[in-house]
């Protein structure tokens, strides 16, 4: 089984319900076991700032799926939650990023591992540091990478994501 870190975010509709629903969908996906779920973080938008704040979590899964199969599962869950891809970094009901898959490094048209911008984003590193602080990405642990980036202004830890595993 491979260990995979996922980053989830939502800033449209019932943001928390989208995240809880996504974790439940992962729990029910064949070949996937949810191993840990971070606390819930409210974060300012990244990229395009004129949009609602996000709720973000990170999830660790154990899976027998290959990296591209994990991506397909994530895209299907996004679609099931009304995700429309119209504007890069724009508002969305649900976004699920495959952050890392074991220690796999790959660069394909549809998937780059580890995620090329994960180490720049507080909204990824803060929740991921809770559930995988010693995971090494880019030559340093998530804990060390988070210490370099720190919390972005306006980020708030809202506590556990109730209604989901972990």
NUROTOR-569463 format. One line per field, with one value per residue (C-alpha): residue number from 1; residue in three letters; x, y, z. Coordinates in Angstrom, 1 decimal, decimal comma, padded with zeros to 4 digits, always signed. Example, Ala and Ser with C-alpha at 12.3 -4.5 7.8 and 13.67 -1.06 7.14 Angstrom:
<recs>
pos <- (1 2)
code <- (ALA SER)
px <- (+012,3 +013,7)
py <- (-004,5 -001,1)
pz <- (+007,8 +007,1)
</recs>
This chain:
<recs>
pos <- (1 2 3 4 5 6 7 8 9 10 11 12 13 14 15 16 17 18 19 20 21 22 23 24 25 26 27 28 29 30 31 32 33 34 35 36 37 38 39 40 41 42 43 44 45 46 47 48 49 50 51 52 53 54 55 56 57 58 59 60 61 62 63 64 65 66 67 68 69 70 71 72 73 74 75 76 77 78 79 80 81 82 83 84 85 86 87 88 89 90 91 92 93 94 95 96 97 98 99 100 101 102 103 104 105 106 107 108 109 110 111 112 113 114 115 116 117 118 119 120 121 122 123 124 125 126 127 128 129 130 131 132 133 134 135 136 137 138 139 140 141 142 143 144 145 146 147 148 149 150 151 152 153 154 155 156 157 158 159 160 161 162 163 164 165 166)
code <- (UNK UNK UNK UNK UNK UNK UNK UNK UNK UNK UNK UNK UNK UNK UNK UNK UNK UNK UNK UNK UNK UNK UNK UNK UNK UNK UNK UNK UNK UNK UNK UNK UNK UNK UNK UNK UNK UNK UNK UNK UNK UNK UNK UNK UNK UNK UNK UNK UNK UNK UNK UNK UNK UNK UNK UNK UNK UNK UNK UNK UNK UNK UNK UNK UNK UNK UNK UNK UNK UNK UNK UNK UNK UNK UNK UNK UNK UNK UNK UNK UNK UNK UNK UNK UNK UNK UNK UNK UNK UNK UNK UNK UNK UNK UNK UNK UNK UNK UNK UNK UNK UNK UNK UNK UNK UNK UNK UNK UNK UNK UNK UNK UNK UNK UNK UNK UNK UNK UNK UNK UNK UNK UNK UNK UNK UNK UNK UNK UNK UNK UNK UNK UNK UNK UNK UNK UNK UNK UNK UNK UNK UNK UNK UNK UNK UNK UNK UNK UNK UNK UNK UNK UNK UNK UNK UNK UNK UNK UNK UNK UNK UNK UNK UNK UNK UNK)
px <- (+000,0 +001,2 +000,9 -000,6 -001,1 -004,0 -004,8 -008,5 -010,1 -013,5 -014,7 -018,2 -021,5 -021,4 -017,6 -017,4 -020,0 -018,0 -014,9 -016,7 -018,4 -015,0 -013,5 -016,5 -016,1 -012,4 -013,4 -015,7 -013,4 -012,2 -008,5 -008,3 -008,1 -008,2 -005,4 -005,5 -007,4 -006,0 -008,0 -010,0 -008,2 -009,8 -007,5 -007,5 -007,6 -004,4 -003,7 -007,0 -007,7 -011,2 -013,1 -014,4 -012,1 -011,3 -011,7 -008,7 -007,7 -005,1 -005,8 -003,4 -004,6 -003,2 -004,0 -003,4 -004,2 -001,4 -000,8 -002,9 -005,7 -005,6 -005,8 -008,8 -010,6 -010,0 -011,3 -014,4 -015,1 -014,6 -017,2 -019,6 -019,4 -020,2 -016,6 -016,4 -013,0 -013,4 -010,8 -007,3 -007,1 -010,7 -013,5 -014,5 -016,9 -014,1 -010,5 -008,4 -004,7 -002,5 +000,4 +002,7 +002,6 +005,1 +008,5 +007,5 +008,8 +007,1 +006,3 +003,5 +001,1 -001,7 +000,2 +003,5 +004,7 +005,4 +003,0 +005,2 +003,8 +003,0 +006,1 +005,1 +001,6 +000,8 -002,7 -001,1 +001,8 -000,1 -002,6 -000,1 +002,3 -000,4 -000,7 +002,7 +005,3 +008,2 +007,4 +010,4 +009,6 +012,2 +015,0 +013,3 +010,5 +007,0 +007,6 +010,8 +009,2 +006,3 +008,7 +010,3 +006,9 +004,9 +001,3 -000,1 -002,0 -005,6 -005,2 -007,2 -007,3 -011,0 -010,4 -011,4 -013,4 -016,3 -018,3 -015,2 -012,7 -009,3)
py <- (+000,0 +003,5 +006,4 +009,4 +013,0 +014,9 +018,6 +019,5 +022,9 +024,6 +028,1 +027,9 +026,6 +024,6 +024,4 +022,1 +019,8 +019,5 +018,5 +016,0 +014,5 +014,2 +012,4 +010,0 +009,4 +008,6 +006,2 +004,4 +004,3 +000,7 +000,4 +003,4 +003,7 +007,1 +007,0 +010,6 +013,8 +017,2 +019,8 +022,3 +025,6 +028,7 +030,5 +033,5 +032,8 +032,2 +033,4 +035,3 +037,2 +038,6 +035,5 +033,9 +032,4 +028,7 +025,9 +023,5 +020,1 +017,5 +013,8 +010,9 +007,8 +004,3 +002,9 +000,1 +002,5 +003,8 +007,6 +008,4 +006,2 +008,3 +011,4 +010,0 +009,2 +012,8 +014,3 +012,1 +013,2 +016,8 +016,4 +014,7 +017,9 +020,2 +021,2 +023,3 +024,2 +027,6 +029,8 +028,8 +029,5 +030,7 +029,8 +026,1 +023,8 +021,3 +021,0 +017,9 +018,0 +014,9 +016,3 +013,3 +009,6 +007,7 +009,0 +008,9 +011,7 +012,0 +014,6 +013,7 +016,0 +015,3 +014,8 +016,1 +014,5 +015,9 +018,7 +021,5 +024,3 +022,5 +023,8 +027,4 +027,2 +027,7 +026,3 +023,0 +022,9 +023,9 +021,0 +018,6 +019,3 +018,1 +014,6 +014,0 +016,3 +014,0 +013,3 +014,5 +016,5 +018,6 +017,5 +018,6 +017,4 +019,0 +020,4 +022,1 +023,4 +024,8 +026,5 +028,3 +029,4 +030,0 +030,9 +033,3 +036,3 +035,5 +031,7 +030,2 +026,7 +025,8 +022,5 +019,0 +018,3 +016,6 +014,0 +012,6 +009,8 +010,6)
pz <- (+000,0 -000,9 +001,4 -000,3 +000,9 -000,5 -000,1 -000,1 -000,3 -000,8 -001,0 -002,6 -001,2 +002,1 +002,3 +005,3 +003,8 +000,6 +002,6 +004,8 +001,7 +000,0 +003,0 +003,1 -000,7 -000,2 +002,7 +000,3 -002,7 -003,5 -002,7 -000,4 +003,4 +005,0 +007,6 +008,9 +008,5 +009,6 +011,4 +009,4 +008,4 +007,1 +004,7 +002,5 -001,3 -003,2 -006,7 -007,3 -004,1 -004,9 -003,9 -000,6 +001,9 +001,7 +004,1 +003,8 +005,1 +004,3 +004,3 +004,3 +002,6 +002,1 -001,3 -003,8 -006,6 -008,9 -008,9 -012,0 -010,6 -007,4 -009,5 -011,4 -008,1 -006,9 -010,1 -009,9 -006,3 -007,3 -010,1 -007,7 -005,6 -008,5 -009,4 -012,6 -014,0 -015,5 -013,9 -012,6 -008,9 -009,0 -006,7 -006,4 -004,6 -004,1 -005,1 -004,3 -005,0 -005,0 -003,0 -002,8 -003,4 -001,2 -002,4 -006,1 -008,3 -011,7 -014,2 -016,6 -018,4 -015,9 -012,7 -011,2 -008,0 -005,5 -006,2 -007,6 -005,4 -002,2 -000,3 -001,1 +000,4 +004,1 +003,4 +002,5 +004,9 +008,1 +007,9 +006,5 +009,3 +011,7 +010,2 +008,4 +010,1 +009,4 +005,7 +003,7 +000,5 -001,2 +001,1 +004,3 +006,5 +006,2 +009,7 +008,5 +005,3 +007,3 +009,7 +006,7 +005,2 +008,4 +008,7 +006,2 +007,6 +008,0 +008,5 +011,3 +012,7 +013,2 +015,0 +013,9 +010,8 +012,4 +010,5 +008,8 +009,7 +011,3)
</recs>
